[in-house]
Amino acid sequence: MQTNNPQSEAAEVMMRNSWITGFTPQAELWNGRLAMLGFVSAIAIELFTHHGVLRFWGILSSGVVPVV
């Protein structure tokens, strides 16, 4: 029988947030967190500059896409 005490819960949270490489649940949690940061950053750039992310970085120099 497992008891839930504060030490075991703290240890479980520490293991969940640890930086472990490979295809592990911890890596997927970090991947999701970083993806959310990137998405929010892209939305913030578009809201404040009124341009897309590629144009903001200078990758897409004009707003016109050439037709081939």
QUIKACOR-V480889 format. One record per helix or strand. SS is the DSSP state (alpha for helix, beta for strand). FROM is the first residue (numbers start at 1). TO is the last residue. Records with the same first field share a line. If there is no record, write none. Layout:
SS: FROM-TO, FROM-TO
This chain:
alpha: 6-17, 25-49, 53-57
